[in-house]
Amino acid sequence: MGKLKALLLTEGMHGMISQVEGMAKALGADFSHKVVRLNFPWNLLPPKFTPISNIILRDKIYLTENEDLDLIISCGRKSVVPSILLKKKNKRIFSIHIQNPNVSSHNFDAIVVPEHDNLTGDNIYNTRGAIHYITDSQIQDAASYLGDKFKDEKIVTLILGGPNKYYSFDQSQLLKIFNEVKLNFISQNYKVIVVPSMRTPKTIIDLAVKEFTTNHHVVKSVDKKAYLSSLALANSVVVTCDSTSMISEAATSGKPIFVAHMKPKRNNYRFKNFYKLFKEMKIVRDLGEKVEAWKYDKINEAERVANIIIKKINK
């Protein structure tokens, strides 16, 4: 089998891009990425109420039956119907959806979901945490990017997410987290590297700059090299609780991870299941627990699942 050619469909969010690119790279595929935008009212409706038609697409995704495409890898609610639509146009394509599509699993050749989603079926593959595009070699290669600033220092990396439908990410909660980092780490002579994500509000970055001044470093914009470098340099990593993707990415480093919890706006049972699994795997503890070193087996779920899917494609 030659090198596969893949089309990646997402809503453009970092966590989704990380997952589809992680799967494509693990499959050894060449890929292009299309951000899906849906017309009103389809952009507001669940996939099960959306017609399988080009009329839903703000930007048309053209595909002919003879196009040299082997895979569609989609992630997120808005990419569900476009993936099904393209598969109908060319049944030879192998379709993979990441996350629960909330439609019949028979619309896809493979569905990849975290174990904590409690979704099972013949073509459903469960992962321990979210798959992503971060590898251990990428982390190590980026070490020098921030390395000169923190020679021979104890480092804690603080990775910030942003507001979503489960967490408001308001300043009072972040200030509490910043104070816990000071109490648990800076008091023990750690230096802090603060890394924002695409969802981190500027007000929170500004607050971090204010709170972590002398001898610390706040990355003020999204910077993948700084993100990877901070994981390489860290003795410990603190990640806000709003993103299972960021926690899963941090677990690639093999470093002790502390989850910074916030009060949820709604039932966050899926997050709780994820935290429980990663605690059982000895990957994470809660911010506020004793600061100490521990080890766990590094996981590469994208590679593990890709090996299974390759066998299915070959059949």
C-alpha positions as CSV (number, residue, x, y, z in Angstrom):
1,M,0.0,0.0,0.0
2,G,1.4,3.4,-1.0
3,K,1.2,6.6,1.1
4,L,-2.4,7.4,1.9
5,K,-4.0,10.8,1.0
6,A,-6.3,12.3,3.6
7,L,-8.8,15.2,3.8
8,L,-9.1,16.5,7.4
9,L,-12.4,18.2,8.4
10,T,-12.7,20.3,11.6
11,E,-14.3,23.4,13.0
12,G,-10.8,25.0,13.2
13,M,-10.3,24.6,17.0
14,H,-6.9,23.7,18.3
15,G,-8.1,20.5,20.1
16,M,-9.8,19.2,17.0
17,I,-6.9,20.0,14.6
18,S,-4.5,18.3,17.0
19,Q,-6.7,15.2,17.0
20,V,-7.2,14.8,13.2
21,E,-3.6,15.7,12.4
22,G,-2.4,13.3,15.1
23,M,-4.4,10.5,13.5
24,A,-3.3,11.4,9.9
25,K,0.4,11.5,11.0
26,A,0.0,8.2,12.9
27,L,-1.5,6.6,9.7
28,G,1.5,8.0,7.7
29,A,-0.9,9.9,5.4
30,D,-0.3,13.1,3.4
31,F,-3.1,15.5,4.3
32,S,-4.9,18.7,3.6
33,H,-7.2,20.5,6.1
34,K,-10.6,22.1,5.5
35,V,-12.4,24.2,8.1
36,V,-16.1,23.4,7.9
37,R,-18.5,26.3,8.0
38,L,-22.3,25.6,7.9
39,N,-25.1,27.8,6.8
40,F,-27.8,29.0,9.2
41,P,-29.8,27.2,10.7
42,W,-27.7,24.0,10.2
43,N,-24.8,25.5,12.2
44,L,-27.1,25.5,15.3
45,L,-28.7,22.1,14.9
46,P,-27.4,18.6,15.9
47,P,-26.2,16.4,13.0
48,K,-29.2,14.1,13.3
49,F,-31.4,17.0,12.3
50,T,-29.2,18.1,9.4
51,P,-29.9,17.1,5.7
52,I,-27.1,15.2,3.9
53,S,-26.8,17.9,1.3
54,N,-24.5,20.6,0.0
55,I,-27.1,23.2,1.0
56,I,-25.8,23.1,4.5
57,L,-22.3,24.2,3.6
58,R,-21.2,27.8,3.6
59,D,-18.0,26.8,1.7
60,K,-18.6,23.9,-0.7
61,I,-16.3,20.9,-0.3
62,Y,-16.0,19.5,-3.8
63,L,-15.2,15.9,-4.4
64,T,-15.5,13.8,-7.6
65,E,-15.8,10.0,-7.7
66,N,-12.4,9.8,-9.4
67,E,-10.5,12.0,-6.9
68,D,-7.4,10.4,-5.6
69,L,-8.4,10.5,-1.9
70,D,-8.1,7.5,0.5
71,L,-9.3,9.0,3.9
72,I,-11.6,11.5,5.4
73,I,-10.7,12.2,9.0
74,S,-13.3,14.4,10.7
75,C,-13.7,15.8,14.2
76,G,-16.4,17.9,15.8
77,R,-20.2,18.3,15.4
78,K,-20.1,20.5,12.3
79,S,-17.9,18.0,10.4
80,V,-20.2,15.0,10.8
81,V,-22.6,15.6,7.9
82,P,-19.9,16.9,5.5
83,S,-18.0,13.7,6.1
84,I,-21.0,11.5,5.4
85,L,-21.8,13.6,2.3
86,L,-18.3,13.1,0.8
87,K,-18.4,9.4,1.6
88,K,-21.7,9.1,-0.3
89,K,-20.0,10.7,-3.3
90,N,-17.1,8.3,-3.2
91,K,-17.8,5.1,-1.4
92,R,-14.1,4.0,-1.8
93,I,-13.0,6.5,0.7
94,F,-12.4,5.2,4.3
95,S,-14.0,7.6,6.7
96,I,-12.8,8.1,10.3
97,H,-14.7,10.3,12.8
98,I,-13.1,11.4,16.0
99,Q,-15.4,12.1,19.0
100,N,-19.0,11.0,19.4
101,P,-20.8,11.9,16.1
102,N,-24.2,11.5,17.8
103,V,-25.6,9.8,14.7
104,S,-25.5,6.1,13.7
105,S,-22.0,4.7,13.8
106,H,-22.7,2.9,10.5
107,N,-22.2,6.2,8.7
108,F,-18.4,5.8,9.3
109,D,-15.9,3.1,8.7
110,A,-14.3,3.9,12.1
111,I,-15.1,6.1,15.1
112,V,-12.4,7.0,17.6
113,V,-13.6,8.2,21.0
114,P,-12.1,8.5,24.4
115,E,-12.8,5.7,26.8
116,H,-14.5,8.1,29.2
117,D,-17.3,8.8,26.6
118,N,-18.6,5.3,27.2
119,L,-19.4,4.6,23.6
120,T,-18.9,1.1,22.2
121,G,-19.6,-0.8,18.9
122,D,-18.0,-2.9,16.2
123,N,-16.3,0.0,14.5
124,I,-15.7,2.1,17.6
125,Y,-12.2,2.4,18.9
126,N,-11.7,3.7,22.5
127,T,-8.6,5.7,23.5
128,R,-7.3,6.6,26.9
129,G,-7.7,10.3,26.7
130,A,-7.7,12.4,23.5
131,I,-5.4,11.6,20.6
132,H,-3.2,14.4,19.4
133,Y,-0.3,15.4,17.2
134,I,2.3,15.9,19.9
135,T,5.2,13.4,20.1
136,D,8.0,13.0,22.6
137,S,10.6,13.7,20.0
138,Q,8.9,17.0,19.1
139,I,9.0,18.0,22.8
140,Q,12.7,17.2,23.2
141,D,13.6,18.9,19.9
142,A,12.0,22.1,21.1
143,A,13.8,22.2,24.5
144,S,16.3,24.9,23.5
145,Y,13.6,27.3,22.3
146,L,13.1,28.6,25.9
147,G,16.0,26.8,27.4
148,D,18.4,29.8,27.8
149,K,16.0,31.6,30.0
150,F,15.8,28.9,32.6
151,K,19.2,27.2,32.9
152,D,19.5,24.9,35.9
153,E,16.2,26.1,37.3
154,K,13.2,24.1,38.7
155,I,10.4,24.7,36.3
156,V,6.6,24.4,36.5
157,T,4.7,24.9,33.3
158,L,1.2,26.3,33.6
159,I,-0.9,25.6,30.6
160,L,-4.1,27.7,30.2
161,G,-7.2,26.7,28.3
162,G,-10.2,29.0,28.0
163,P,-14.0,29.3,28.5
164,N,-16.3,26.6,27.1
165,K,-19.8,25.3,27.8
166,Y,-18.6,23.6,31.0
167,Y,-16.2,26.2,32.5
168,S,-16.6,30.0,32.6
169,F,-12.9,30.7,33.1
170,D,-13.5,33.9,35.0
171,Q,-10.7,35.9,36.5
172,S,-11.6,35.0,40.1
173,Q,-11.1,31.3,39.4
174,L,-7.9,31.9,37.5
175,L,-6.6,34.1,40.3
176,K,-7.2,31.3,42.7
177,I,-5.3,28.9,40.5
178,F,-2.4,31.4,40.2
179,N,-2.3,31.7,44.0
180,E,-2.2,27.9,44.3
181,V,0.8,27.8,41.9
182,K,2.5,30.4,44.0
183,L,1.8,28.5,47.2
184,N,2.7,25.1,45.9
185,F,5.6,25.8,43.5
186,I,7.0,29.3,43.8
187,S,7.3,28.9,47.5
188,Q,9.6,25.9,46.7
189,N,11.8,28.1,44.4
190,Y,10.2,27.0,41.1
191,K,10.1,29.3,38.1
192,V,6.8,29.5,36.2
193,I,6.3,29.3,32.4
194,V,2.7,30.3,31.5
195,V,1.5,29.0,28.1
196,P,-1.9,30.1,26.7
197,S,-4.0,28.3,24.2
198,M,-6.1,29.6,21.3
199,R,-9.1,29.8,23.7
200,T,-7.3,31.8,26.4
201,P,-8.8,35.3,26.8
202,K,-6.4,38.2,26.6
203,T,-7.6,39.4,30.0
204,I,-6.4,36.1,31.5
205,I,-3.0,36.5,29.8
206,D,-2.7,40.0,31.1
207,L,-3.6,38.8,34.5
208,A,-0.9,36.2,34.3
209,V,1.7,38.8,33.3
210,K,0.6,40.9,36.4
211,E,0.8,37.9,38.8
212,F,4.0,36.3,37.5
213,T,6.5,39.1,37.1
214,T,10.1,38.7,38.3
215,N,12.1,35.7,37.0
216,H,9.0,34.0,35.4
217,H,7.9,33.9,31.8
218,V,4.5,34.4,30.3
219,V,4.1,33.4,26.6
220,K,1.7,36.2,25.4
221,S,0.4,34.6,22.2
222,V,-0.1,31.1,20.8
223,D,3.3,29.7,20.1
224,K,3.7,26.0,19.4
225,K,7.4,26.0,19.9
226,A,7.1,27.7,23.3
227,Y,4.4,25.2,24.2
228,L,6.6,22.2,23.3
229,S,9.7,23.8,24.9
230,S,7.8,24.4,28.1
231,L,6.9,20.7,28.4
232,A,10.5,19.7,27.7
233,L,11.9,22.1,30.4
234,A,9.2,21.4,33.1
235,N,9.8,19.4,36.2
236,S,6.0,19.5,36.7
237,V,3.1,20.6,34.6
238,V,-0.2,22.3,35.7
239,V,-3.1,22.2,33.2
240,T,-6.5,23.9,33.7
241,C,-9.3,21.4,33.8
242,D,-11.3,22.6,30.8
243,S,-9.5,20.6,28.2
244,T,-8.9,16.8,28.1
245,S,-6.9,17.4,24.9
246,M,-4.3,19.6,26.6
247,I,-4.0,17.2,29.6
248,S,-3.6,14.3,27.1
249,E,-0.9,16.2,25.2
250,A,0.9,17.0,28.4
251,A,1.0,13.3,29.3
252,T,3.2,12.7,26.3
253,S,6.0,14.5,28.2
254,G,6.0,11.9,31.0
255,K,6.1,14.7,33.5
256,P,4.0,14.9,36.7
257,I,0.7,16.6,35.8
258,F,-1.5,18.6,38.3
259,V,-5.0,19.4,37.2
260,A,-6.2,22.9,38.2
261,H,-9.9,22.5,38.8
262,M,-12.6,25.1,38.4
263,K,-16.2,25.1,39.4
264,P,-18.3,23.7,36.4
265,K,-21.3,25.5,35.0
266,R,-23.1,22.2,34.2
267,N,-22.7,18.5,34.8
268,N,-19.2,17.6,33.8
269,Y,-19.4,13.8,34.2
270,R,-17.3,13.1,31.1
271,F,-14.5,15.3,32.5
272,K,-14.8,13.4,35.9
273,N,-14.6,10.1,34.1
274,F,-11.5,11.3,32.3
275,Y,-9.8,12.6,35.5
276,K,-10.7,9.3,37.2
277,L,-9.1,7.2,34.4
278,F,-5.9,9.3,34.3
279,K,-5.6,9.2,38.1
280,E,-5.9,5.4,38.0
281,M,-3.1,5.4,35.4
282,K,-1.0,7.6,37.8
283,I,-0.7,10.4,35.2
284,V,-2.5,13.2,37.1
285,R,-3.1,14.6,40.5
286,D,-5.1,17.6,41.7
287,L,-3.4,21.0,42.1
288,G,-2.8,21.4,45.8
289,E,-1.6,17.9,46.4
290,K,2.0,17.3,47.5
291,V,4.6,18.5,44.9
292,E,6.8,15.5,44.2
293,A,8.1,13.5,41.2
294,W,6.4,10.4,40.0
295,K,6.6,8.3,36.8
296,Y,4.0,6.7,34.5
297,D,4.0,5.0,31.2
298,K,3.9,7.5,28.3
299,I,1.0,6.9,26.1
300,N,0.7,7.3,22.3
301,E,-3.0,6.5,21.6
302,A,-2.9,7.8,18.0
303,E,-0.2,5.4,17.1
304,R,-1.9,2.4,18.8
305,V,-5.3,3.1,17.2
306,A,-3.7,3.8,13.8
307,N,-2.1,0.4,13.8
308,I,-5.6,-1.2,14.2
309,I,-7.2,1.0,11.6
310,I,-4.4,0.3,9.0
311,K,-5.2,-3.4,9.3
312,K,-8.9,-2.6,8.7
313,I,-8.0,-0.5,5.7
314,N,-5.8,-3.2,4.2
315,K,-8.7,-5.7,4.4
